[in-house]
């Protein structure tokens, strides 16, 4: 087996719908032009779908570890063999077979984060024969799987800014998802957690902080630490050809967000050095 150049690190836990998309996700990563492995940290009592027995896919049990994305990615990263990590999710696929090659080219002396993300709004998940290529026209975020499996942009999106730094996209009503409080989910048009970085750098900054429960803020925390230690390229701004696809699902996992936001504010106030010291202790 060819030695992997990149280890794709994924978390899988609970009854998240990602269990149903994981086979398509693994297939897309293993089809990249760059040799890679997929390392999946599996939380306790988590059902794993049939992944075909490919030796480049490794499942790492994470019993006794908090069932949250950050701690699980730490477990998978510790078992990864490649010199470079791609920190992702089990419901997001790269678009195009050159995704990792392009990301590596961009990241020669820096971390590459936040690729542009399309959101597949079809409620049934990834259809058979899905063509993993970016849509051919204009700026878009939400997409359908059109005839022949090609991605077709949904009309009627509204792109907005939160302050100076972050763009969000307001979906058209017919494809909007709602959060637990009934509000419309207005996501960013980029994969917040998509991070390509040197394996040693990940270890140097202490990986993910393990204080965050459930969903939210663990990626903001890691990005803040990376910003304090290296150059960080936000791909959605400057590398629009680097794109991925999210299999959309209802926002039923946001209950932990407020507590996580308070933890993040506390840590940011302490400063990057203190954050890294805490996480490497």
C-alpha positions as CSV (number, residue, x, y, z in Angstrom):
1,X,0.0,0.0,0.0
2,X,1.3,3.5,-0.9
3,X,2.2,5.6,2.1
4,X,-0.4,8.3,2.6
5,X,0.6,11.9,2.0
6,X,-2.5,13.2,3.9
7,X,-4.5,11.6,6.7
8,X,-8.1,12.7,6.5
9,X,-9.4,12.9,10.1
10,X,-13.1,12.4,10.7
11,X,-15.3,12.1,13.8
12,X,-18.4,9.8,14.0
13,X,-20.6,9.6,17.0
14,X,-24.2,9.2,18.2
15,X,-27.1,9.0,15.8
16,X,-25.9,11.9,13.6
17,X,-27.1,11.5,10.0
18,X,-23.4,11.4,8.9
19,X,-23.4,7.7,9.4
20,X,-25.5,7.5,6.2
21,X,-23.2,9.7,4.1
22,X,-19.9,8.3,5.4
23,X,-19.4,5.7,2.5
24,X,-19.7,8.4,-0.1
25,X,-17.4,10.7,1.9
26,X,-14.7,8.0,2.2
27,X,-15.0,7.1,-1.5
28,X,-14.5,10.8,-2.5
29,X,-11.4,11.1,-0.3
30,X,-9.8,7.9,-1.5
31,X,-10.4,9.0,-5.1
32,X,-8.2,12.0,-4.7
33,X,-5.1,12.4,-6.9
34,X,-3.0,12.5,-3.7
35,X,-2.5,9.2,-1.8
36,X,-4.4,9.5,1.5
37,X,-5.9,7.5,4.3
38,X,-9.1,8.1,6.1
39,X,-9.0,7.8,9.9
40,X,-12.3,7.8,11.7
41,X,-12.7,8.1,15.4
42,X,-15.8,6.3,16.4
43,X,-17.6,7.4,19.6
44,X,-19.2,4.9,22.0
45,X,-22.4,3.1,20.9
46,X,-22.1,4.4,17.4
47,X,-23.2,2.3,14.4
48,X,-20.7,2.3,11.5
49,X,-22.0,1.6,8.0
50,X,-20.3,-0.8,5.6
51,X,-17.2,0.9,4.2
52,X,-16.1,-1.8,1.9
53,X,-13.1,-3.2,3.7
54,X,-10.6,-0.8,2.1
55,X,-7.3,-0.9,4.1
56,X,-6.9,2.9,3.6
57,X,-9.9,3.4,5.9
58,X,-9.1,2.9,9.6
59,X,-11.6,3.0,12.4
60,X,-10.3,4.0,15.8
61,X,-12.5,3.3,18.8
62,X,-12.9,6.3,21.1
63,X,-14.6,4.8,24.1
64,X,-14.2,6.9,27.2
65,X,-13.7,10.1,25.0
66,X,-16.3,12.8,25.0
67,X,-18.5,12.3,22.0
68,X,-17.8,15.7,20.4
69,X,-16.0,16.6,17.1
70,X,-12.9,18.0,18.7
71,X,-11.9,15.3,21.1
72,X,-12.8,12.6,18.5
73,X,-10.6,14.3,15.9
74,X,-7.8,14.3,18.5
75,X,-8.1,10.5,18.8
76,X,-8.0,10.1,15.0
77,X,-5.1,12.4,14.6
78,X,-3.1,10.5,17.2
79,X,-3.5,7.4,15.0
80,X,-2.8,9.1,11.7
81,X,0.3,8.1,9.7
82,X,0.7,11.0,7.2
83,X,2.8,14.1,7.7
84,X,-0.2,16.3,6.8
85,X,-3.7,16.2,8.3
86,X,-7.0,17.2,6.8
87,X,-9.5,17.8,9.6
88,X,-13.0,17.3,8.2
89,X,-16.5,15.9,8.9
90,X,-18.3,12.7,8.0
91,X,-21.0,14.5,5.9
92,X,-18.7,16.7,3.7
93,X,-17.0,15.6,0.5
94,X,-14.3,17.3,-1.6
95,X,-15.4,18.4,-5.1
96,X,-13.0,17.2,-7.8
97,X,-10.2,14.7,-7.6
98,X,-7.6,17.5,-7.4
99,X,-8.9,19.0,-4.1
100,X,-6.1,17.7,-1.9
101,X,-3.4,18.5,-4.5
102,X,-4.6,22.0,-4.7
103,X,-4.9,22.4,-1.0
104,X,-1.3,21.1,-0.5
105,X,0.0,23.5,-3.1
106,X,-1.7,26.4,-1.3
107,X,-0.4,25.2,2.1
108,X,3.3,24.9,1.4
109,X,4.2,27.3,4.3
110,X,0.8,27.8,6.0
111,X,-2.4,26.2,7.2
112,X,-5.3,26.2,4.7
113,X,-8.8,26.6,6.2
114,X,-12.4,27.1,5.2
115,X,-12.9,26.1,1.6
116,X,-16.0,27.3,-0.2
117,X,-18.9,24.9,0.6
118,X,-21.9,24.0,-1.4
119,X,-24.9,22.6,0.5
120,X,-26.8,19.7,-1.0
121,X,-30.4,20.4,0.1
122,X,-32.0,17.2,-1.3
123,X,-33.6,15.7,1.8
124,X,-32.8,12.1,0.8
125,X,-29.0,12.5,1.0
126,X,-26.4,11.7,-1.6
127,X,-28.1,10.1,-4.7
128,X,-26.4,7.3,-6.6
129,X,-24.2,8.6,-9.4
130,X,-23.7,12.0,-7.8
131,X,-21.1,13.9,-10.0
132,X,-18.7,15.5,-7.6
133,X,-17.9,18.7,-9.5
134,X,-18.6,22.3,-8.6
135,X,-21.6,23.9,-10.4
136,X,-20.5,25.8,-13.4
137,X,-22.1,29.2,-12.9
138,X,-21.8,32.2,-10.6
139,X,-21.6,32.4,-6.8
140,X,-23.8,29.9,-5.1
141,X,-24.1,27.9,-1.9
142,X,-27.2,25.7,-1.8
143,X,-27.5,23.2,-4.6
144,X,-29.7,20.4,-5.9
145,X,-28.6,17.2,-7.5
146,X,-29.9,17.8,-11.0
147,X,-30.3,15.5,-13.9
148,X,-27.5,13.0,-14.2
149,X,-26.3,13.8,-10.7
150,X,-24.8,17.2,-11.6
151,X,-25.1,20.0,-9.0
152,X,-27.5,22.7,-9.8
153,X,-27.6,26.0,-7.9
154,X,-30.8,27.0,-6.0
155,X,-32.0,30.5,-7.0
156,X,-32.9,33.1,-4.4
157,X,-30.0,33.0,-2.0
158,X,-29.0,36.2,-0.2
159,X,-25.3,36.6,0.8
160,X,-24.8,38.8,3.9
161,X,-21.9,40.0,6.1
162,X,-21.5,39.7,9.8
163,X,-19.1,42.5,10.7
164,X,-16.1,42.7,8.4
165,X,-14.8,39.2,8.5
166,X,-17.6,36.6,8.0
167,X,-20.0,36.0,5.2
168,X,-23.3,34.1,5.8
169,X,-25.9,33.0,3.3
170,X,-29.7,33.3,3.8
171,X,-31.3,30.4,2.1
172,X,-34.4,30.7,0.0
173,X,-37.5,29.6,2.0
174,X,-38.1,26.4,0.1
175,X,-34.8,24.9,1.2
176,X,-34.3,26.6,4.6
177,X,-33.5,24.5,7.7
178,X,-34.7,25.6,11.1
179,X,-32.9,25.4,14.4
180,X,-34.3,24.1,17.7
181,X,-35.6,27.6,18.6
182,X,-37.5,27.9,15.3
183,X,-35.1,30.4,13.6
184,X,-33.9,29.9,10.1
185,X,-30.3,28.5,9.8
186,X,-28.1,31.0,8.0
187,X,-24.8,29.2,7.5
188,X,-21.5,30.5,6.1
189,X,-20.8,29.5,2.5
190,X,-17.6,27.8,3.6
191,X,-16.6,24.8,5.6
192,X,-15.7,26.2,9.0
193,X,-13.9,23.1,10.1
194,X,-12.1,22.2,6.9
195,X,-8.5,22.5,7.9
196,X,-5.3,21.3,6.2
197,X,-2.2,21.6,8.3
198,X,1.1,20.0,9.2
199,X,0.7,17.1,11.7
200,X,3.5,18.4,13.9
201,X,1.8,21.8,14.0
202,X,-1.4,20.2,15.1
203,X,0.4,18.5,18.0
204,X,2.4,21.7,18.8
205,X,-0.8,23.7,19.4
206,X,-2.3,20.9,21.5
207,X,-4.9,19.8,18.9
208,X,-8.5,20.6,19.7
209,X,-9.5,21.9,23.2
210,X,-11.5,19.1,24.9
211,X,-13.7,21.4,26.9
212,X,-16.3,21.9,24.2
213,X,-19.3,19.6,24.4
214,X,-21.6,18.8,21.5
215,X,-21.5,21.1,18.5
216,X,-19.9,24.5,18.1
217,X,-16.8,26.6,18.7
218,X,-14.1,23.9,18.7
219,X,-13.0,25.0,15.2
220,X,-13.0,28.7,16.1
221,X,-10.7,27.8,19.0
222,X,-8.2,25.8,17.0
223,X,-8.1,28.4,14.2
224,X,-7.3,31.1,16.8
225,X,-4.4,29.0,18.0
226,X,-3.2,28.5,14.5
227,X,-3.4,32.2,13.7
228,X,-1.1,32.8,16.7
229,X,1.5,30.3,15.5
230,X,1.6,30.3,11.6
231,X,0.2,31.9,8.5
232,X,-3.4,30.9,7.9
233,X,-5.0,31.1,4.4
234,X,-8.8,31.4,4.4
235,X,-9.5,29.6,1.2
236,X,-13.1,30.8,0.7
237,X,-11.7,34.3,0.2
238,X,-8.7,33.7,-2.1
239,X,-9.0,30.2,-3.6
240,X,-12.5,29.9,-4.9
241,X,-11.6,26.7,-6.9
242,X,-11.2,24.8,-3.6
243,X,-14.7,23.6,-3.0
244,X,-16.6,20.9,-1.0
245,X,-20.1,19.7,-0.6
246,X,-22.1,19.3,2.6
247,X,-25.1,16.9,2.8
248,X,-27.5,19.1,4.6
249,X,-29.5,18.0,7.6
250,X,-31.8,19.6,10.1
251,X,-30.1,21.7,12.8
252,X,-31.1,19.6,15.8
253,X,-27.8,19.7,17.7
254,X,-27.3,23.4,18.7
255,X,-28.2,23.1,22.4
256,X,-24.6,23.3,23.4
257,X,-23.7,26.4,21.4
258,X,-24.2,29.1,24.1
259,X,-22.1,27.3,26.7
260,X,-19.4,26.7,24.1
261,X,-19.4,30.3,23.1
262,X,-18.8,31.3,26.8
263,X,-15.9,28.9,26.9
264,X,-14.4,30.3,23.7
265,X,-14.7,33.9,25.0
266,X,-13.0,32.9,28.2
267,X,-10.1,31.3,26.4
268,X,-9.7,34.0,23.8
269,X,-9.5,36.6,26.6
270,X,-6.6,34.6,28.2
271,X,-4.7,34.7,24.9
272,X,-3.2,32.2,22.5
273,X,-0.2,31.3,24.6
274,X,-2.5,30.4,27.6
275,X,-4.8,28.4,25.3
276,X,-2.0,26.3,23.9
277,X,-0.4,25.8,27.4
278,X,-3.7,24.5,28.7
279,X,-4.2,22.1,25.7
280,X,-0.6,20.7,25.8
281,X,-0.5,20.2,29.5
